[in-house]
Amino acid sequence: MHILLVASAFNSLTQRAHAELRDRGHTVAVELALPGRSLPEAVRRHAPQLILAPMLKTAIPREVWSAHTCLVVHPGPVGDRGPSSLDWAIHEGADQWGVTVLQADEEMDAGDVWASVPCRLPPVSKSDLYRGEVADAALSAVMLAVERFATGTYVPRSQAGQSRKFNQADQADQGGQGAARPEDTHPRIRPYLDQSVRRIDWAEDSTRTVVRKLRAADSQPGVLDVLLGGEWYLHGGHPESVLRGHPGELLATRAGAICRATEDGAVWIPELRPRRGPGQPPTFKLPAVQALGDRLPPLREHTVPLFPDARHPTWTDIRYREEGNAGFLSFSFPGGAMSTAQCRRLLDAYRDACTRPTSVLVLGGERDFFSNGIHLNVIEAADDPGAESWANINAIDDLVEAVLTTTDRLVVSAVAGNAAAGGVMLALAADEVWCRSGAVLNPHYRLMGLYGSEYWTYTLPRRVGPAAAERLMREALPVSSASARRMGLVDRVMECGPHEFAAEVGGLAARLATLPGTASRITAKKRELDRRESVTPPAAFRERELARMRLTFLDPDAPYHALRRAFVRKERPLCTPSHLSLAAVAQSGRIPSEAHITGTALRGVPPRPDGWYEEG
């Protein structure tokens, strides 16, 4: 079937739908719903059999939905309506939710229902849920709806007066697991969740309430607050169990985050974004300490040891634990981006982990992003973005080199969630790559105007072969975990939910450490590295990559700088990037030209990179 994805942005959910629909043999093109662009004209050009909107913030025109079946993904159960569905669910402390695929109609979120799948809402941030449990439910619902449409006989159920009947029928479709109760399915129209509701009262709100408000606003729009004489959007929130102070007081810093006292405890806030002033350019998130700059009074850097004290739970972006002969170095950086400082701290932790008497070392987070490579926001904020780009790429290259040259143990990359660019290449530096089934990989750099580094010219062709490596780089399309497994990009796909991934990885790694063949594999690692050093040392690949990267970073007219600014400030493209509208053609074997990938074919306007906007 030829399917057209219509979306406000090529965000994480749209990417996953794109990749998984292609896995099932559909041809898929994308059209972004942009101001000043005619969606009816684009639909006529694509002539799709089905239109699917995984993340759409505007209404589909009557001219389109009256002529085509248009299925819209709504991140809420049947009967839930409004633009802030998931925000409200987290804000109100819901632990059960759902995703509905409904047909576009005159009224937003009120069309006939094609599928609905329940999901749980564990206590994590909105963006984590959106890429995790909600995305899993959304893809299940999308595939069910597409299958039903393909039969040509399925009749979607009206929401008007039939919500109880629908819920019972769809519960049977989904095995009857965790569906909402019938009495919860009556239409509920809720307004946009604005800052008047999100506002934190530091003198009255408990830590639990503050964390819930922060999680419901991550990563967009953040919680607007006043701090040190300025207005800021707070992004991210994690409870602190030991530090205490006067409500609203800043208590300490850690790894770029600030700790702020609540009525009964404290929270860690990793990132801040200044409120945009009249006539000023869009602002962007930065590590809180960096964002505050000279405003920040002297505070203690409250560090956490590599082995945190389990009796006093607290937030840290890097932690380590052991199970028998297996070590687990976990890291979780906001948005998956890794600044120069974060790369260096992770490298230090990696080296410390390598001093431990383990035979297997697992590298990766327990949920959500693995890594998206260098930190473009921090680079954009630097006095010299070119110099900071150079420092950042060298710092992540140092980390990749350490993984590649580890010969006294097996290293496993545990990819719990999405990864892109240098983050994918970091994962490939390990001996084995284990990936959660819901993860999406973007193993390319060209949409940011970069050649790439992180030893990709060494590791990627070894994994998938030179032809496939070239195709991945040129097509610049998202890859599902299933496709990644088939092409050899990853070694194992874990069929589990986000909440079960860490336990699944832990059990497998502990068993791997006890296998009789593990010792011989470690011995063989060193022999193989010695052999490769004698032919073409890995350092030579890095040197060639960095020579090209350096030319880009130092050239103020290189497309990278304009692309980076657009990415960081979330600027909308003027039109749909050609590599997305041509995706259906590319699937048939015709690879887009370099001009289409770099953006020179778009009247001088480069496309935005994948995932420039992560929320639904």
C-alpha positions, 0 to 999 in steps of 0.5 A: 500500500502507498501511505502518506504520512502527514505530520507537523514535524518528522518527530520520533513517533513519525519516524517510527511509523515511517520505519515500521510501515516500510518494514511491512512492505508499504511504500511511505512518503512524508508531507509536513503540514507547514504554513503557506504550503497546500496540503491538498496539492501535496496529496494530489501529487502523492496520490496515496491510498491511505493518509496517516497523521502520527503527530499533527497539530493542525486540522486536516482540510475538509478537501483532503479528509472528505476525499481520502481516509485520513487516520490521526493518532491521538495520544489518549484513550477513546473519548479523550480530546484536546491538545494536551492529552498526555500532559493532563494525564501526567499532571493528574497522576494517571497510571493508565492511559491509551492511544487512539487512531481515529478518522479525521472529521470536522471536529478535532479528535471526534472522528470514528475510531479505527483502533485503540490500545491501552498503555501504562504510565510509569512515573517518568517524564512526558518525553520519555513516555512519548517515545516509550510506552505511548509510542509502543501503544501508538504503533500497535494501534497504527498497525491494527488500523492499517490492517483493518483498512487494507481489508476494505471491509472494516467499519470504524466505530463512531464515538457518538453514543457508542464508547462503551460498545467500542471499548468492549470490542477493542478490548477483545482485539487487544487481548483484554489487557489493561483497557480503560473501564467503560465508564471512563470512555465518555467524551472528555474535552480538555483545554490546552494545559497552560502555564497558569496550571503548570505554575509551581508554588515553591512555598506550598507544593511538595516534592512529589507535586513539583516533580509531577508538574515538571514531568508533565511539561518535559520537553515542551513547553517547560514550566515557566518560573522566576529564578535569580531575577529572570524568567525561565522555563524549567525542563526536567525534574528529579527528586532529591532525598537528602538535601534540604533548604528554604522552599525555592532556595538553590542548594547545590549543583551537579553535572550542570543541574541545579538542586532547588528546595521544595516545601518538604524536600528538593528537586534536581532540574537539569535544564533551563530555557530563558523566556523569549523577549519581544522581538528576540530570536527563539531561545533554547534549552541549556544545562541549568548551570550554563544557562544561569551563568554569572547569575548563579551564586556560589554553590557546592558541587554535590557529586555522587560516587560511581557506586551511589548509595542505594539508601539515599536515592538521588539523581545522577546522569551517570551511575554504575552497578554490578551483578556478579561478573557483569558491570553496568555503566548507565547514563542518561543525558537530556535529549540524548545529546552529549556535550564536551563535558558530558563526554569527558565525564562518561569517559572517566566513568568508563575508565573507572568501570574498566578497573573493576573485576568484571568480564562483561561491561554494559554501556547504556541507559535503562530507558529512552535515548541512548545517544544522539551524538554531540550537543548542538545546543551547547555548541550554539551557545558557545562564544566560538561554535566552531571551536566548541564543535571541534572540542565536542567531536574530539571528546566523543571520539575519545570515548568511542576509542576507549570502547573500541580498544577495550580488550580485557572484557566484552562490551555490550551497548544496551540501546533502550531507546532512540539513537542518532548520528554519533550516538549510533556509532558509539553503540557500534563501538561495542562487541555486541549491540542489544536494542529494544524493539521500539528503538529507532536508529538514525545512522547518518549525519548528512542532514546536519551538513556533516561528514561524521566521525566517531570512527563510523568509517571503521565500524559501520562497514564492518557491521553492514558492509560498504554498500549498505553503509553508503546507502544508510548515509545517503538515504538518511532515513530512520531504521527500525530495530527489526531492520537494524537486526536484519542488516547486522547493525544490531545483534539482538532485539529485546521484545519488551516494554521500556520498563522491562528493558533494564531487567532483561539486559541485566539477566542476559549480561549476567549469563553472558559473563558466566558462559565458558566461551566468554573468556576465549572471546575476550582473548580473541578480541585482543588478537583481532585488534592487534591484527587490524592495527597492523593493517590499517590502525583505527586511529587512521580512520579517525584522522581522516574523518576529523580532517573533513569535520575540521574543514566544516567546523572552521568554515563559517559558510558551511551548511552545518552552521545554518542547519545547527542554528535551525535545529537548535531554535526549532525553525520550521522548514519552508517545505518538506525535505526532499529525502522524505517526499522521495522515500517511497522512490528510494525504497525501490532502489533509487537513492536520492542524489547528494543535492537532495540530502544536503539540501542544495536542491531546495532553493538554497533552503536546507532541510531540517534534521530528523527529530527536530521536534520531539513532542506530540 
